[in-house]
C-alpha cells in the first residue's frame, strides 16, 4: 500500500476540523433567519387582517348611517 503525503492528510484534517467547528454557528444562523422570517410573516398577516377588518367596519358604518338617515323618510 502506498504512503499518503503528510501534507495531504494534514490539509484534510484541518478542513474537517474547520467544517465541524463552524457547523453549530451555521445552524444557529439558519435558525435565527427562519425565526425572524416567521415573525415578519406573522406581522404582515396581522396588518392584513387589521386592514380587512377596517374595510368591513367602514362598510358597516356606512350601511348603519344610511339606515339611520332613512328612518325619518318611511
URJO-V544820 format. One record per helix or strand of 2 or more residues. SS is the DSSP state (alpha for helix, beta for strand). FROM is the first residue (numbers start at 0). TO is the last residue. If there is no record, write none. Layout:
BEGIN
SS_FROM_TO ; SS_FROM_TO
END
This chain:
BEGIN
alpha_5_72
END
